[in-house]
Amino acid sequence: MSVVNIAIDGPAGAGKSTLSRRAAAALGYIYVDTGALYRAVGLYMLRAGIDPKDAAAVTGALDQVHVSLRFIDGEQRVFLGEEDVSSEIRTPDASMAASAVSAHPSVRDFLFSLQRDIAAANCCIMDGRDIGTVVLPNARVKVFLTASPETRAARRCKELEEKGMPTPFDEVLADIVQRDYNDSHRAVAPLRQADDAVLLDTSDLNFAQALDALMQIIKERVS
């Protein structure tokens, strides 16, 4: 069977990770959460006392960053060196740090080869901000997954609460609005819908409905 790559792009909190993970499991594909890689780099910078917005400082520290994806019992785990940071990278601070470091060309170059190598060797669903436009421009299927900022904020609040990190709705919404602006206005690989991507707005869909819609899009394009 030939390698099939599926690119899922969209703004923060749109449900890309959860939906992509479930769709990949249903298809027997590997799921690759590229946002987790940027979050890991951002987390490293925060821990090192480096301002994630300082391009020179971030670039200078990249040779000390050892980030990897490991698939354990079919689940993607994110490592900094030998430390599993899969939970630590999901905090609001790590989210904003990820947005900041992702604007630096050096960071994108640093992670680009890793993403491409995984996709070349595996049938996978890869999600992020620029998968269909930059990382995998020839992906068999491209989907731009979105929802209103308020819907995304409510979902993220629920997720954080379930992880024992309750956060005020207004704070989460402000973070999402700011990250949307940062991601869509950065000079390098800004967030945008690829010309050949299918738009999927899940604002009025529950999880099961959104997953059904995503699977239908994929099935129509993968024989």
QUIDA-V100030 format. One record per pair of residues at least 6 apart in sequence whose ideal C-beta (glycine too) atoms are under 8 Angstrom apart, sorted by the first residue. I is the first residue (numbers start at 1). J is the second residue. D is the distance in Angstrom with one decimal. If there is no record, write none. Layout:
i=(I | I)
j=(J | J)
d=(D | D)
//
This chain:
i=(1 | 3 | 3 | 3 | 3 | 3 | 4 | 4 | 4 | 4 | 4 | 5 | 5 | 5 | 5 | 5 | 5 | 5 | 5 | 5 | 6 | 6 | 6 | 6 | 6 | 6 | 6 | 6 | 6 | 6 | 6 | 6 | 7 | 7 | 7 | 7 | 7 | 7 | 7 | 7 | 7 | 7 | 7 | 7 | 8 | 8 | 8 | 8 | 8 | 8 | 8 | 8 | 8 | 8 | 8 | 9 | 9 | 9 | 9 | 9 | 9 | 9 | 9 | 9 | 9 | 9 | 9 | 9 | 9 | 9 | 9 | 10 | 10 | 10 | 10 | 10 | 10 | 10 | 11 | 11 | 11 | 11 | 11 | 11 | 11 | 11 | 11 | 12 | 12 | 12 | 12 | 12 | 12 | 12 | 12 | 12 | 13 | 13 | 13 | 13 | 13 | 13 | 14 | 14 | 14 | 14 | 14 | 15 | 15 | 15 | 15 | 15 | 15 | 15 | 16 | 16 | 16 | 16 | 17 | 17 | 17 | 17 | 18 | 19 | 19 | 19 | 19 | 19 | 20 | 20 | 20 | 20 | 20 | 21 | 21 | 21 | 22 | 23 | 23 | 23 | 23 | 23 | 23 | 24 | 24 | 24 | 24 | 25 | 25 | 26 | 27 | 27 | 27 | 28 | 29 | 29 | 29 | 29 | 30 | 30 | 30 | 30 | 30 | 30 | 30 | 31 | 31 | 31 | 31 | 32 | 32 | 32 | 32 | 32 | 32 | 32 | 32 | 32 | 33 | 33 | 33 | 33 | 33 | 34 | 34 | 34 | 34 | 34 | 34 | 34 | 35 | 35 | 35 | 35 | 36 | 36 | 36 | 36 | 36 | 37 | 37 | 37 | 37 | 37 | 37 | 38 | 38 | 38 | 38 | 38 | 39 | 39 | 39 | 39 | 39 | 39 | 39 | 40 | 40 | 40 | 40 | 40 | 40 | 40 | 41 | 41 | 41 | 41 | 41 | 41 | 41 | 41 | 41 | 42 | 42 | 42 | 42 | 42 | 42 | 42 | 42 | 42 | 42 | 43 | 43 | 43 | 43 | 43 | 43 | 44 | 44 | 44 | 44 | 44 | 45 | 45 | 45 | 45 | 45 | 45 | 45 | 46 | 46 | 46 | 46 | 48 | 48 | 50 | 50 | 50 | 51 | 51 | 52 | 52 | 52 | 52 | 52 | 52 | 53 | 53 | 55 | 55 | 58 | 58 | 58 | 58 | 59 | 59 | 59 | 62 | 62 | 62 | 65 | 65 | 66 | 66 | 67 | 67 | 67 | 67 | 68 | 68 | 68 | 69 | 69 | 69 | 69 | 69 | 69 | 70 | 70 | 70 | 71 | 76 | 77 | 77 | 78 | 78 | 78 | 78 | 79 | 87 | 88 | 89 | 90 | 90 | 90 | 91 | 92 | 92 | 92 | 92 | 92 | 95 | 95 | 96 | 96 | 96 | 99 | 99 | 99 | 99 | 100 | 101 | 102 | 102 | 102 | 102 | 103 | 103 | 103 | 103 | 104 | 105 | 108 | 108 | 112 | 115 | 115 | 115 | 116 | 116 | 118 | 118 | 119 | 119 | 119 | 126 | 126 | 126 | 127 | 128 | 129 | 129 | 129 | 129 | 130 | 130 | 130 | 131 | 131 | 132 | 132 | 132 | 132 | 132 | 132 | 132 | 133 | 133 | 133 | 134 | 137 | 140 | 140 | 141 | 141 | 141 | 141 | 141 | 142 | 142 | 142 | 142 | 143 | 143 | 143 | 143 | 143 | 143 | 143 | 144 | 144 | 144 | 144 | 144 | 144 | 145 | 145 | 145 | 146 | 146 | 146 | 146 | 146 | 147 | 147 | 147 | 147 | 148 | 149 | 149 | 149 | 149 | 150 | 151 | 151 | 152 | 153 | 153 | 153 | 153 | 154 | 156 | 156 | 157 | 157 | 157 | 157 | 160 | 160 | 160 | 161 | 180 | 183 | 183 | 184 | 184 | 184 | 193 | 198 | 200 | 200 | 200 | 200 | 202 | 202 | 202 | 205)
j=(123 | 119 | 120 | 121 | 122 | 123 | 29 | 123 | 140 | 141 | 222 | 119 | 123 | 124 | 126 | 136 | 138 | 139 | 140 | 141 | 23 | 29 | 124 | 125 | 126 | 139 | 140 | 141 | 142 | 143 | 218 | 222 | 126 | 127 | 131 | 132 | 135 | 136 | 139 | 141 | 142 | 143 | 194 | 197 | 16 | 19 | 20 | 125 | 126 | 127 | 128 | 131 | 143 | 145 | 214 | 16 | 127 | 128 | 129 | 130 | 131 | 132 | 133 | 142 | 143 | 144 | 145 | 191 | 193 | 194 | 197 | 16 | 127 | 129 | 144 | 145 | 146 | 191 | 129 | 146 | 152 | 176 | 179 | 180 | 183 | 184 | 191 | 95 | 99 | 152 | 156 | 175 | 176 | 179 | 180 | 183 | 147 | 152 | 153 | 155 | 156 | 176 | 145 | 146 | 147 | 152 | 202 | 145 | 147 | 152 | 155 | 202 | 207 | 210 | 35 | 127 | 128 | 145 | 33 | 35 | 36 | 127 | 207 | 145 | 207 | 210 | 211 | 214 | 31 | 33 | 125 | 126 | 127 | 31 | 33 | 76 | 211 | 29 | 125 | 211 | 214 | 215 | 218 | 30 | 31 | 124 | 125 | 31 | 74 | 215 | 123 | 125 | 218 | 123 | 122 | 123 | 124 | 125 | 71 | 76 | 118 | 122 | 123 | 124 | 125 | 76 | 124 | 125 | 126 | 69 | 76 | 115 | 118 | 119 | 124 | 125 | 126 | 127 | 69 | 76 | 78 | 127 | 128 | 111 | 115 | 126 | 127 | 128 | 131 | 135 | 98 | 127 | 128 | 129 | 69 | 76 | 78 | 86 | 89 | 67 | 69 | 78 | 111 | 114 | 115 | 98 | 101 | 102 | 107 | 111 | 78 | 89 | 90 | 94 | 95 | 97 | 98 | 65 | 67 | 78 | 79 | 80 | 85 | 89 | 58 | 62 | 65 | 67 | 98 | 101 | 107 | 110 | 111 | 52 | 89 | 94 | 95 | 96 | 97 | 98 | 99 | 100 | 101 | 80 | 85 | 88 | 89 | 94 | 97 | 61 | 64 | 65 | 67 | 80 | 51 | 52 | 57 | 58 | 61 | 97 | 101 | 52 | 93 | 94 | 97 | 61 | 64 | 57 | 58 | 61 | 57 | 58 | 58 | 96 | 97 | 98 | 100 | 101 | 100 | 103 | 104 | 106 | 101 | 104 | 106 | 107 | 104 | 106 | 107 | 106 | 107 | 110 | 80 | 110 | 80 | 81 | 78 | 79 | 80 | 111 | 78 | 79 | 114 | 76 | 77 | 78 | 79 | 114 | 118 | 76 | 77 | 79 | 77 | 86 | 84 | 86 | 84 | 85 | 86 | 89 | 85 | 163 | 94 | 98 | 159 | 160 | 163 | 165 | 160 | 167 | 171 | 172 | 175 | 175 | 179 | 175 | 178 | 179 | 178 | 179 | 182 | 183 | 182 | 107 | 108 | 129 | 183 | 186 | 182 | 186 | 187 | 188 | 188 | 188 | 188 | 189 | 135 | 126 | 131 | 135 | 135 | 136 | 124 | 126 | 126 | 135 | 136 | 135 | 136 | 139 | 145 | 135 | 183 | 189 | 190 | 191 | 189 | 190 | 191 | 139 | 142 | 139 | 142 | 143 | 144 | 194 | 196 | 197 | 189 | 192 | 194 | 189 | 194 | 221 | 222 | 198 | 217 | 218 | 221 | 222 | 194 | 196 | 197 | 198 | 197 | 198 | 199 | 200 | 214 | 217 | 218 | 193 | 194 | 197 | 198 | 199 | 200 | 200 | 202 | 214 | 199 | 200 | 201 | 202 | 203 | 155 | 201 | 202 | 203 | 203 | 173 | 176 | 177 | 180 | 173 | 202 | 203 | 176 | 169 | 172 | 173 | 176 | 169 | 172 | 176 | 166 | 167 | 169 | 172 | 166 | 167 | 172 | 167 | 191 | 190 | 191 | 190 | 191 | 192 | 199 | 217 | 210 | 213 | 214 | 217 | 209 | 210 | 213 | 213)
d=(7.4 | 7.7 | 7.0 | 7.4 | 6.8 | 5.6 | 7.4 | 4.7 | 5.1 | 7.8 | 5.8 | 5.0 | 7.4 | 6.0 | 6.7 | 5.1 | 7.8 | 4.4 | 6.1 | 7.9 | 7.8 | 7.3 | 7.2 | 4.4 | 7.2 | 6.2 | 6.6 | 4.4 | 7.8 | 7.4 | 6.2 | 7.8 | 6.0 | 7.7 | 3.9 | 3.8 | 7.4 | 4.9 | 4.0 | 7.0 | 4.7 | 7.2 | 7.5 | 7.5 | 5.2 | 7.5 | 5.0 | 6.2 | 7.1 | 4.0 | 7.8 | 6.7 | 5.1 | 5.7 | 8.0 | 7.6 | 7.1 | 6.3 | 6.1 | 6.8 | 5.4 | 5.2 | 7.2 | 7.4 | 7.4 | 5.3 | 7.1 | 7.1 | 7.1 | 7.1 | 6.8 | 5.3 | 7.7 | 7.9 | 5.7 | 3.9 | 5.0 | 7.9 | 8.0 | 6.0 | 7.0 | 7.5 | 7.5 | 5.1 | 6.7 | 7.9 | 6.3 | 6.7 | 7.6 | 6.9 | 7.9 | 8.0 | 5.5 | 4.6 | 6.8 | 7.2 | 7.6 | 3.3 | 6.7 | 6.0 | 4.6 | 5.4 | 4.9 | 5.2 | 5.3 | 5.9 | 7.1 | 6.5 | 6.9 | 7.9 | 6.6 | 6.0 | 7.6 | 6.4 | 7.6 | 4.1 | 7.7 | 5.4 | 5.2 | 7.1 | 7.9 | 6.3 | 7.3 | 6.8 | 7.7 | 5.9 | 5.8 | 5.5 | 5.6 | 7.3 | 4.7 | 7.8 | 4.5 | 4.7 | 7.7 | 7.7 | 5.6 | 7.9 | 5.8 | 6.7 | 5.5 | 6.0 | 6.6 | 6.4 | 3.7 | 7.0 | 4.4 | 7.4 | 7.3 | 6.7 | 7.5 | 7.5 | 7.2 | 7.6 | 7.3 | 4.6 | 5.2 | 5.5 | 6.6 | 7.9 | 7.2 | 4.6 | 7.0 | 4.3 | 7.7 | 5.8 | 6.9 | 5.4 | 8.0 | 6.8 | 7.0 | 7.0 | 5.5 | 7.3 | 5.3 | 7.1 | 4.2 | 7.4 | 8.0 | 6.0 | 7.8 | 6.1 | 7.9 | 7.3 | 5.6 | 6.0 | 6.6 | 3.7 | 6.6 | 7.1 | 6.6 | 6.9 | 5.5 | 7.4 | 7.4 | 7.3 | 4.6 | 7.5 | 6.0 | 5.8 | 7.2 | 7.3 | 5.0 | 7.1 | 7.4 | 4.2 | 6.1 | 4.7 | 7.1 | 7.0 | 7.5 | 3.7 | 7.4 | 5.0 | 6.8 | 7.4 | 4.2 | 7.8 | 4.4 | 5.3 | 7.8 | 5.6 | 6.0 | 5.6 | 7.9 | 7.7 | 5.8 | 6.3 | 7.3 | 5.1 | 5.8 | 7.5 | 7.3 | 5.4 | 7.7 | 5.6 | 8.0 | 7.7 | 2.9 | 4.2 | 7.8 | 6.7 | 4.9 | 6.9 | 6.0 | 6.0 | 5.3 | 4.9 | 6.6 | 7.4 | 7.8 | 5.1 | 7.6 | 5.9 | 7.5 | 4.8 | 7.9 | 5.9 | 6.7 | 6.1 | 6.3 | 6.9 | 6.4 | 7.1 | 5.3 | 6.2 | 7.8 | 4.9 | 6.2 | 5.7 | 6.4 | 8.0 | 6.4 | 7.7 | 4.3 | 8.0 | 3.7 | 4.9 | 4.7 | 7.9 | 4.8 | 7.2 | 5.7 | 5.6 | 7.0 | 6.5 | 6.6 | 4.1 | 7.8 | 6.2 | 6.9 | 5.3 | 7.4 | 7.5 | 6.7 | 4.9 | 7.2 | 6.9 | 5.9 | 7.6 | 7.8 | 5.0 | 7.9 | 5.7 | 7.4 | 6.3 | 7.7 | 7.7 | 7.2 | 7.6 | 5.1 | 6.0 | 7.6 | 8.0 | 5.5 | 5.0 | 7.2 | 5.7 | 4.9 | 6.1 | 6.7 | 7.0 | 6.7 | 7.7 | 7.8 | 7.8 | 6.7 | 6.5 | 7.6 | 6.1 | 7.2 | 7.0 | 5.5 | 6.5 | 6.8 | 6.3 | 7.5 | 6.8 | 7.9 | 4.7 | 4.7 | 6.1 | 7.3 | 4.8 | 6.8 | 7.0 | 7.4 | 7.2 | 6.8 | 4.1 | 7.2 | 6.6 | 7.7 | 5.0 | 6.0 | 6.2 | 6.9 | 6.8 | 8.0 | 5.2 | 6.7 | 7.7 | 6.5 | 7.6 | 6.1 | 7.5 | 5.7 | 7.0 | 6.3 | 7.9 | 7.9 | 6.9 | 5.5 | 7.1 | 8.0 | 4.5 | 4.0 | 7.7 | 7.0 | 7.1 | 7.8 | 5.9 | 3.8 | 7.9 | 7.4 | 3.8 | 7.7 | 5.2 | 6.9 | 6.3 | 4.9 | 4.7 | 7.6 | 6.2 | 6.1 | 7.9 | 6.8 | 5.4 | 4.6 | 6.3 | 5.1 | 5.8 | 3.8 | 6.9 | 6.0 | 5.2 | 8.0 | 5.5 | 6.5 | 5.8 | 8.0 | 4.0 | 7.0 | 4.5 | 7.1 | 5.1 | 6.9 | 5.1 | 6.8 | 7.5 | 7.2 | 7.4 | 5.4 | 7.4 | 8.0 | 7.7 | 6.3 | 4.8 | 4.4 | 4.7 | 6.2 | 5.4 | 5.6 | 6.9 | 6.7 | 7.7 | 4.8 | 5.5 | 6.0 | 4.7 | 3.9 | 5.3 | 7.0 | 5.2 | 6.9 | 7.8 | 6.3 | 5.4 | 5.2 | 6.4 | 4.9 | 7.3 | 7.8 | 7.7 | 6.8 | 4.1 | 5.4 | 4.7 | 6.9 | 6.4 | 5.2 | 7.4 | 5.8 | 6.3 | 6.7 | 7.8 | 4.2 | 7.5 | 6.6)
//
